[in-house]
Amino acid sequence: MFLQIIQAPAGDAGVLRAASYRWADRLGSTSVGWLGCTGGVTEEGVFFTAERFESEQKMWVESGRPGRRRWFSDLREGMTGEPVFTNCREVEVFAPDPAAVDRAGYVQIVQGRVRNAALMRTLTRSMEKEMSLHRRDLLGSTLAFHPDDGYTHLLYFTSADDVFEAELRETPPRVKAMMDAVYELNTALPVHHVLASPWTHSRRETDR
């Protein structure tokens, strides 16, 4: 899987949301290699979308098609600044049921820089396998590595209330140890964002 992340200052969340749903409802099923996306506006007013493709090559092909260009033009109407694109060739998906993430009611975004991507990938896989045993609110996650040692980690949850309730419980020592190990791999303090009302789309839902 290939992931293209787009971030920009949000002006009109309604315009951005409408563009996202218009793509999914009308054009996603006829696109070249588009698999789905997770988008929304963070509490800080940042537009974020992670667009999933079968491959980088298909992403570039789709980017040149008229429908995709119109979609991006619609998005720009809801932005107040220049968008930043991050293309991620290394992507790991951790989800017992991949379809469940499309039902997520709350998404956490963690972005940072890491000194050992391979070790982070291994630790995250083990950590989330353990977490799935006691965090029923966690539906899955996507870990994408940037070309410059950065990363974006998307964590999908059932709802904000479920997350709050789960975080009141004590974290098992084994899970906490792995969380600490992942944190120690960061070369700077990670940045956290939240999509309290995420827009989640999948091609399998839009095919007609």
N, C-alpha and C positions, 0 to 999 in steps of 0.2 A: 504494500500500500504506500501511496505517496500523499503527503499532507501539505496543503498550502494554507498558511495562516495569514489573515489580513486583519490589521488593527488600525484604527483611526479615531480621532476625536469625534464623538457622536453629536449631531445637531438635533435631528428629529428621529427619535426611536421608532415612531410610527411608520415613517417612510422606509427606514431600514428593514423593519420587520415585514412590511408589505412586499418589498423587493425580494426578501428571502423566501417568503411563501409563494410569491408569483413564480419564482424559478422552480421551486419544487413541484408546484401544481401543473405548470404548463410546459416547461422545457427540460426538466431534469431527466425524464424518462427517454428523451431522444438525444441526450448529450453523448459526447465521446468519453467514456471512461469515468464519468462522475458517479461516485458511490453514495454520497450523502454529506451532511455537514452538521456542525454544532455552532450556533451563533447566539448573539444577544448583545445587550449593552450592560456593562458592569456598573457597579454602584458608584464608581468614580466618573462615569460618563464616557467610557471608552467602548467603541464598537469593536467587537471581536467575532471572527468567524474562522473555523477550521474546516476547510473544504477537502474532502477525501476523494482521491482518484485511484484508479487501478495502477497507474504508472505516471512518471514524470512526462514521458513522451505524450501520453494521451491528454495530460493537463495542458501542455503547450498547444496541441491541436485544438482542443476545445476552446482555449483562450482566444484563438483567432477567429472563431465562428461568430457570425452576426448576433445570434441569440445571447451568447455569453457577453459580448461587448455591450449589448443593450442592458443586460442585467447589471453590469458594473456601472454603467451610466446612471441607472436608477439608484444604485447604492450611493454614488457620489452626491446625489441630491440630499441625502440625509447626513452627510459628513460636514464638519467644519474645518477640517485640515487634511493634509496629505496622508494617504494610507501608506502603511509599511507592510511589505510582503516578506514572508519568511517561508522558503521552500525546504521541506523536510524529507530527505530520502530515507532516513532510518526511522521507522515507526513500529512501535510495539503496542499491541492491543491486548488488554487483560480483561476478559469478560466471560464468566461462566455461560451466559446467554447473550450473545452479541446483539440480538434484537431488543433486549431489555433497555439498553441505553437510550433508545428513542423515546422511552417513557419517562426519562429523567425529569424531575421537577426542580432540580437544583444542581448546578455544576460549579465546582471549584477549579480555578486555573492557577497553576503554580509555574512561574517562569524564573529561570536562573541560569547559572553557568556551572559546569561540572568538570572535574579534573579527570574522571575515568568513566566514560560513557558505558563501557562494557560492564563494569562492576555495578554501576547504577541500574542498568537493565536487569542484571541477575538479582540484585537485592530487591528491586521493586517487584519483580515477578514473585519472589518468595514471600515478600511482605503482604502483597495483596491476596495471595493464596491463603495465608494465615488470617488476614482480616476478614475474608469472606465467611469464615467460620463463626465470627462473633459480631460482624457489622452487616446486618441484613439490609441496612439502608444503602450500602455501597453496591451499585449495579455493575460497575466496571470502570476501566480507565483507558486512556490512550497516552502513551509516552512518545513524544516526537523530539528528535535531536536536530538542532539547527546546524548549519555548516560551520559556525564559528565557536563551537563548544557550548553553545547555549542549548536550552531545552524548554519545552512546554509540556506540562503534565496536566491532562484533563481528567478530573475525577467526577463520575456521574453518580448522583444520589437520588433516592426516591422523593425526598422533600426536605425543606429547611427545618421543619419541625422534627423530622426523624433524625437529622444530623445533630441537632441540638440535644435531643434526648440521648442519642448514642454517645455523644462526647461527655455526658455527665457520668457515664460509667467508666470504671478504671480500665485502662488499656493493659492487656496482658503483657507481662514482662518480655516475652519473646518478640512480640510485635513492636513494642517500644524500642527494644534494642536495635531492630532492623530500621525503624524510622530514624533513630539517632545516627545509624551508620550511613544512611542515605543523605541525611542533612550534612554530615561531616564531609561528604564528597563535594559539596558546593564551595566554589571559590569566592562567593559573595552571598550576602543575605538574599534569599529568594523573594520574589515579589508575588503576592497573592491577590487574585481577583475572584469575584463571585458573579455568576449569572443566576440571579434569583428567579428569572423567568426565561429559561433558555428556549431557543428555537432549534429543535432537532428534527432533521429530515433524513430519510433514507431512500435511495433509488427504488428499492423493492416496494416501497409504499406508493411511489408515484407512477410506476409502470402501469400502462393501461392497454 
